[in-house]
Amino acid sequence: MGKDYEVVIGLEVHAELKTDSKIFCGCSTAFGAEPNTQVCPVCSGFPGMLPVLNQKVVELAIITGLALNSKIPDYCKFDRKNYFYPDLPKAYQISQFDLPICMGGYLDIEIDGDKKRIGITRAHMEEDAGKLVHQGNITSTTFSLVDLNRSGVPLLEIVSEPDMRSASEARAYLEKLRAILLFAGVSDCKMQEGSLRCDANVSVRPVGETRLGARAEIKNLNSFRSLERAIEFEARRQIEAIEDGEAIIQETRTWDEDKQATRSMRSKEEAHDYRYFPEPDLPPLRISHEWVERLRTVMPELPDQAQIRLQESFGLPSYDAAILTLTPESLAFFDKCVELYPQPKMVSNWMMGELSRLLNQNNLEISDCRFGPAELARLLTLIDEGTISGKMAKGIFEDMFASGKPPDQIIAEKGMTQISDQDTLIKVIDEVIAANPTVVEDYRNGKEKALGFLVGQIMKATKGQANPGVVNTLLKERL
């Protein structure tokens, strides 16, 4: 970000916890319902309504803490965070302030082969606010509507240390955190639905300085791309302001996707501005060592453990292992495919190549794929058996992706079986040799490229169905 400055980044990530009901009432948390249809007197803030804590929320928070190497204290409490905003019906949010459920922790990221440990400050439970539906974007809207379906949905806010020094490190941290939350089964992390939201605290300082500069908090970044671009823009903005003699003020900013720029929203509040005090309607929460250990025993395999297994058991490179463990679904797909077709590197190549390309082009997740691991394993087996060539397999794979049909059915419907029969191929080879005497003469005079031309003509004559290996062997014999 300029040789004389370094950028300092910390992230606050809000993960919606995967429960059927809200944190303090029985209303549904299902996404996509008609506005204001999943509300009750508790989550819509009617006076006198008392909250009742959802035990599942506490268990998912503890599991997250264990996955992030955090300390789970035996005592925590809820607090009221007081502020006025149209989507906050009670004019306060039930959150946790000085005694949260998770303290400390870390996760490890890898950038260009270099590992780095990012500290976790804390993670705390809280209720979500409602949602403002703007007519236009937040900076140009003429009016907004309030939907309280999301009010009271359980959140875990995970706060990092200011340990990141580039937008790419921040992205790697958020990707790794998302993978951990998915593997732990605590959140579905659908950024497009708002169940994983990120605020970035960004400041700059001269290289060698140890004190933190005044920071800007960029709110509600809902994609990895937006996170990277917002941080890069904000760092440039602050450096240019400092060099122009301006003072950086602590403020809250928003990311304008259309203009690819951050915009000022308001001056940044300090903790005392929220007038935190203990929530009088909820007793403090005591968490026994036995409860924590019982949850630890049912912890699923996490991304770091899975990466080590893929490298040690299957001999995969660290890059492959990292990509395959971005989601539990991609790892399960790989594991099942290798069970049926025990060539791990080949499976990995197809998943990271053809499958990843088609998923990205169509903006889909691997769980949306119309075929499963058994169909990919069968396709790779057909290549090994010589029934189809690698080039033919790529075309068949695209058909599988579009239709969900198994490879054998596509091959039968399109008559795509590879020709390996020598008598059939010799006939075609002899016809091509007879039709191209000049090229044959060039080959016999030492021009190796002539062979490639003849192979191409044979493949063309057989509509790409000739076995290339057999063609090469037979052609050289006939020449």
N, C-alpha and C positions, 0 to 999 in steps of 0.2 A: 504494500500500500504506500509506496514511496520509501526511499532508503533511509530517511531521517525519522520516520514515525513507525510505530507498530500499532496494530488494532487489537483491542482487548474485547473479547466476546464472552458473554454468559447467556445461557438460554433458560427460559421458564417454559416448561412444557405442560399443557393441560391434557391429560388422558382421560377420556370418558370410560368409566369402569363398566365391565360387561355384566350388568345385572338386569333382571326382568323388571324390577320396580325401582322407584326413586330412592334417594338416600334417607328421607325422613317421612315418607308416606307410601301408600300402596299403588300410586299411579304408574302406568306403563311407561317404559323408556323407549319403546319401539320408534324407529325413525320413519318419517314420511307421513304421519297422520295429518288430518285436516287441522289447521291452526286452532289452538285453544280447546281441543277435544280430550286431552290427556292431563287434566288439571283437577284439583280438589281444593277445599278451603285451606289445607296446609301449604301446598306448593304455590298457591296463588296469593298467600299472605293475608288471609282473613284474620282479624284481631282475635286473640284468645285461643287460636289453634296451636296444639302442642306437637312438636316433632318427636318421632320415635325412630331410633337409629336402626338401619338395615345391617344385620350382622354380616351378610355377604360382602358388603362394602369394606368392612374392617379386614376380613380375611384376604380379599384381593389386594388391599393395601399392604398387608404384611408380606404376602407372596412377592409383591413388587420390591419391597425393601430387601428381602432375602436375595432376589435376583440381581439387585444393584449393590450387594455387599454392604448394606446399611445396618445400623444398629436399631433394633426394635426395642424402645424403652418399655418398662413394665407399667408406665403411667403416662397417659396423654389426655388432653382435654380439647373441647371445642370453644371457639371464641366468636364474638360478633364483630364483623368488619362493617363499619357504618359508612355508607355513602349513598348519595341520591342519583339515580339514573332511571329512565323510563322503563327499562326491562327488569328492574329489581323491585318486585312488588312490596316487600317488607321494608324497603329502604335500608336493609342491612343483609349481609350474606353470612350464613353460618360457615365458618372456616376454622383453621387452626393457626395460632400465632406462635407463642413461645414454647409450647410443648407439643410438637407434631408427632405423628406416628412413626416416622422414619428419620433417623439422624445420620448424616455422613454417608459415605459410600463412594463408589467409583465405577466407571466402565472404561474399557480399552478400545481405542480406535486405531486404524492403520491408514496412513496416507503415503502413497508412493513407496510402499515397503517398510516405512518407518512406523513403529508402534508408539502410541502416546496414551497416557492415562489421564482421563478427565474426571475431576472430583465432583461428587454430588454433595451439595450443602444439606439438603433436606427434601422430604416429600411429605405433603400433608393432604388430608381429606377435606373436601368442601363441596358445597352444592353449586350447581351451575345457575347462572341467571337465565332469564328468558332471552328471546331473540328479537332484535329490531329488524324488520324487513323494510329496507330503504327503497324508495322509488327513484332509482338511479344509483350512483355510488355514494359512499359516506360523505364525500366532500362536496357533492353537487345536488344531493337529494332535496326535494321540495317538501316532502313529508314522509313519515315512517309509521309503520304499523307494528304492534306488539303481539308476539306469539309466545304464550307461557308454557307450551308443551315441554320445552327444555328446562324450565325452571324446576330446580330440585333434582335434576339428573346428577348422579354421583361423579365427582371428578377427583383425580389425584394430581396435584400440582407438583412437578418434579423440578427442582431448582438446581442448576449446575453451579460450580465455582467458575469464576471468570478465567478459565484456563485455555480457551481457544484463541488462536492468533490469526486465523484466516477464515474466509467464507467457506472454503472447502473443508476445513476442520469442523466447522459448525454443522455442515451438511452431513459429514461422516458421523458425528455424534448423534444427530437426530435419526439418521438411518439405523445406527446401532441400537439406540434406545427403542425405536419402533420394533426392531427385530426381537429384542428382549421382551417387550410387552406382549408381542404376538405369541412367542414361544411359551411364555409364562401363562398365557390364556387369560390375561386380565383385561384386555381391551381389544376391540376389533381394529382400532387405529385407522379408520377410514377418514383420511384428511378431507376428502371431497364432501363428507357428511358432517364434518366438524367434530368428529370424535377424537381427533388428535390435533391440537392447536398449539402454536408456538409463538412466544414473544421473545425478541432478541434484544439484549442490552448491549449497546455498542459504544465504545469510547476509543479515543486514540491518545497516544502519548509519545513524546520523543523517545527514541531508542536509548535504553540505559536507564530511563526514569522508572522508579519503582511505585510511585504513587499513581492511583487510578485517576484518569481524567473525568470530567463531567460526562455523564452518559445519556444517550437517547434510548428510550425503550420503544421498539417498533412492535406494534400490536398485531395479533391474529394473522400470522403468516401461515397460509394453509397449503403450501406445497414446498418441496425441496428446492425447486427452481426459484420460487419467490424468496425463500430464505436467503439463498446465495446472492441473488441480485440485490435484495434490499440491503444486506450487510455491505456489499461492495460499493453501492451508491452512497450509503450513509458514511462509510469511512472516508470516501473521497470528499464528500460534502464537508465533513468536520475538518479535514486537513486543509482544504482550500480556505475555509473560514478562518482557521488559526493563522494561516500564512497571510491573510488579508487583514490581520490585526483584530479580528472579532473574538469575543468571548463565547465559548460553548455553554449553553444553559442546559440544565437537566430538564428534560421534557419527554412527553409521550408523543410518538409520531405514528402515522399510518402509512402503509405501502400502497401507492397508486399503481395498479397493474397496467392501466392504459398508458400512463406517462412514464412508467418505469422509474419512479422517483418516490422518496419518502416525503410526507407532508406533515406539518406540525398540527397536533390536535389540542394539546393543553400542557401546562407546566406539570411536571411530574410530582405526584404526591409522595410524602414521606409516610412511614408507618404511623406516626402519631396523628397524621391528618385523618386516619380512619377511626380514631378513638376506639381501638380494640378493647374489649373487656370480656371476661369469661361468660360463655353462653349459660344463662340461668335455667333454661328449660331442659338441659341435657346434663346428666351427672358425668363426672370424670370417668375415663375408661381405663380399667386395669387389664393388662394383657399378661397372662401367665406364661412362664417359660415353657410349660407343657403344651400350651396352645401353639406357640411359635414352632416348637420342635415337631409337633404333629403335622403342621403345614409344610415344614421343611422335608418331611419324609415323602410327601406326594408331589414334590416339585418335578415338573417335566424336564427333559433335556433342554438346555439353553444353548444359544448360538455358539458361544465359545467352546462348549463341550462337544457340540456337533461338528464344529470345524476340525477340532483335534481328531475326532473319530474318522472323519472323511480323509484326513491326511495320513493317519497312521494305519487305518484298516484297508483303505482303498488306494493309497499312494497318490492322491490328488494334489496338485499344487495348491498353495495357500490361497491364490486368487480364485481358483475354481471353488474351493471350499467356502470362501467368504460369500461368493455370489449365490451358491446353492442354499446357504443358510439365512438368506434375507427374510424368508417366510417359512413357517412350518409346512405349508402346502408344497413349496418347491422341494424341500428336503424329503417329504414323504413320497413325492412323485419320483425323485431320484432313487430313494431306497428301494421302492417297489420295482422300478425298472431294472435295477442292478440285480435284484433277486431273480428276475426272469431272464436277464441277458447279462451275464457276469463279466462285462467289460466296462468298468467304471469310467475310464477316460473317454471312451466313445460316447457313452450316455451323456456325460458332462458336456462334451463338445456340441452335441445336438441340442441339449437343453439351453446352453448359453448362446448358441448360434441361431439355428433356424427357429426354435420355439420362442426364444426371447425376442427375436426380430418381429415375428408375427404378433406376439402379445403386445409389444410396444406400438406397432403400427395400428393396432385396433383398440388401443387403450384398455386392455383387458388384464386381469390377474390370472395366474395359472389355474385357480379354482374355477374360472369361467371356461376353461379349455373343453372342447367337445369330445375329445378322446382322452384315454387314460394311459398310464404307464405300460399296460399290456400291449396296446397298439403300437407304441413306439418300440418296445422290445421286439415285437413281431417284424416291424419294418427293418430294423437293424439285422435281424436274423436272415431275412430275405436277401439282404445285400451280401451277407457272408456266404449264403448258399449259392450265389450267382444267379438267382432268379431275376434280380434287377440290378442295375448299376447304381453307383452313388449319385450320379446326375439324375437318373430316373427317380431315385428315392426322394430327392428334393421336391420334384413336381408332385409326387404322390403325397408327400408330407403336407404340402399346401392344400391339396384336396381333402386330406384328413382333417386339417384344421378348419376348413370352410364347412365341411359336411358332417364331420363326426363319423364317417364310414371307416371300417377297418381296412388296412392296406390290401389284403387279399381281394376284397370286393372291388376296390378301385382298379386293381390290376386286371381283374377278370372283365370288368365293364369296358375298360379302355384297350384291352388286348396288349398290355404293356410288358408281357414276359420277355426277359432278356434272352437273346438268341445265343446259345453256346454250342449248338450242334455244328460239328466241324464240316460235315458235307454241305450243309446249307451255306455256311460262311465261305467255304472255298469257292463255291459257285459265284457268290457276289464279288469276292476278291479277284477272281479271274476276270470278271467283267470290267471291274474298275481298272485293273492293270492293262487290259486290252484297249480301254478308252483313253488312257493317258500315257502313251509311249514316251513322250518327251520328259515327263516327270519321272518315269521309271529310269530313263537314261541318266537323268540328273542324280538320282539316288545312287545308281551304280557307279557314278563318277565321284561319289563322296559327299554329296549334299544331303545332310541328315534331315534338313527341313522338308525335303521332298516326301519323306516317310509320313510326316504329320499331315501333309496334304492328302495323301492317299488314304490314311486312316479316316480323315474327315469325310472323304467321299464315300467310304464304306459305311460310316455311321449315318450319313445322309440317306444312302440307298436303303438302309434297314430302319429308317425313321428313329434312329438313336437306340435301337433295341439290341444291337450287337454287343456281345461281351468284349469290352476294349482289350482286356488282357489276352483273350484267345485270338482276337483280330491281329494284335501286334505280333504274336508268335507265328501265326499262320502266314501273315503277309511277308514277314522276313524270310520264311521258308520258301514261299513261292517266288520271291525275288532272287 
